[in-house]
Amino acid sequence: MEQPKSFRLPVVSGQSFVGQKIKLDGNRFENCAFKGCEIVYAGGPAETSSCHFENVRWMFEGVAGTVVHVMQALGWKIVPPQ
């Protein structure tokens, strides 16, 4: 999701994360690698660009978690990418 030009997220660039809990909200990740991490998204502004995700676990909390639960209750299938 593109933010208005007056709004800039702090940039995390070129880092590798292994086995960590990473909160996406409030950051822009560029050219980062995530391996074996728990990625947490709570519904706030967040961006990723040219990042690599390997064997990560996605967690949806807060508003994002509520949306996922409602979608599942309505019969949507939420499955990890192949």
C-alpha positions in Angstrom: 0.0 0.0 0.0 1.5 3.3 -1.0 1.5 6.0 1.6 0.9 9.7 1.0 4.1 11.5 0.0 4.1 13.4 3.3 4.2 10.1 5.3 7.5 8.2 5.4 8.2 5.1 7.3 11.6 4.5 8.9 13.7 2.3 6.5 15.4 -0.9 7.5 17.7 -1.8 4.6 20.0 -4.7 3.7 19.7 -6.6 7.0 19.4 -10.3 7.7 17.2 -11.6 10.5 17.5 -15.2 11.7 15.1 -16.7 14.3 13.8 -13.4 15.5 10.4 -11.9 16.2 10.0 -9.0 13.8 7.2 -6.5 14.0 6.4 -5.1 10.5 4.2 -2.2 11.7 5.8 1.2 11.5 8.7 0.2 9.2 9.7 -0.1 5.6 12.0 -3.1 5.0 14.1 -3.0 1.8 16.4 -5.8 0.6 16.2 -7.7 3.9 16.2 -11.4 4.5 14.1 -13.2 7.1 14.9 -16.8 7.9 13.1 -18.8 10.5 11.5 -15.6 11.9 8.1 -14.9 13.4 6.8 -12.0 11.4 4.1 -10.0 13.3 1.6 -7.6 11.6 -1.0 -5.8 13.6 -2.6 -3.7 10.8 -0.6 -0.5 10.9 1.4 1.1 8.1 4.2 -1.2 6.9 6.1 -1.9 3.6 8.5 -4.5 2.2 10.5 -4.1 -1.0 12.8 -6.8 -2.5 12.8 -8.8 0.7 13.3 -12.6 1.0 11.2 -14.7 3.4 12.4 -18.3 4.2 10.6 -20.6 6.6 8.9 -17.7 8.4 5.8 -17.9 10.6 3.2 -15.1 10.0 1.3 -13.8 13.0 -1.6 -11.4 12.7 -2.5 -9.4 15.8 -4.8 -6.5 16.7 -6.9 -5.3 13.7 -5.1 -7.5 11.2 -5.8 -10.6 13.4 -9.5 -9.6 13.6 -9.7 -9.3 9.9 -8.2 -12.8 9.4 -10.6 -14.3 12.0 -13.6 -12.8 10.3 -12.5 -13.9 6.9 -12.0 -17.5 8.2 -15.4 -17.4 9.8 -16.9 -16.4 6.5 -15.3 -19.5 4.9 -12.2 -18.0 3.4 -9.2 -20.3 3.3 -6.0 -18.7 4.5 -3.1 -20.8 3.4 0.6 -20.1 3.2 2.1 -19.5 -0.2 3.6 -22.5 -2.0 
